Amino acid sequence: SPGDSDLCWARITSWRALAAAALDQHPSQVHSIRVEADPTNGPTSLLTAWLALKLGVPVQRDDVKGPGGIISLALSTAAGDIEIRRTDRRSAVYRIPGEPARGVALDRRSIAEVMAEELRRLDPDPVQAEVMAALHRGVGQPGTSTESGTKSPAGKSNPTGKSNPTGKSKEKAR
């Protein structure tokens, strides 16, 4: 409802945006997904639920001790893995099949930064609500099956079936 907020959801905004951008740049059918993260990281559950719900494929979560948070995201396609792997607290390496690896910004934002993001937009977030409901049903969690994802008009995987997988307008991207 209006004014509800979730700092864990705000923490995965950059991961969702990079995953959506990767599928825009390399539109392939995703067969499976692997997420590596610290076992105590709450936002990882939201990310795995979002991916399972929107792509309708198995999501494997590997618990990895490390700097905390989400370490990597790999989308398995017939052409090879699309991978986003954190290299430090501020950046990641981004790989898509047939392209050279490149560095991208992927800040581990402070509580103040994610709170500021949430306070900029206090209206309901339908994508977050859908993911929270799916998470409640166990979607994207170990030992559960996934739900069917959507396809773009070309038959390619699309995390939301919309042109903006993050669920926010470009002006108010989260």
Helices and strands as residue ranges (DSSP letters): H 7-11, H 13-25, E 30-37, H 43-55, E 59-63, E 70-77, E 80-86, E 91-95, E 102-105, H 111-120, H 126-136, E 150-151, E 157-158, G 170-172
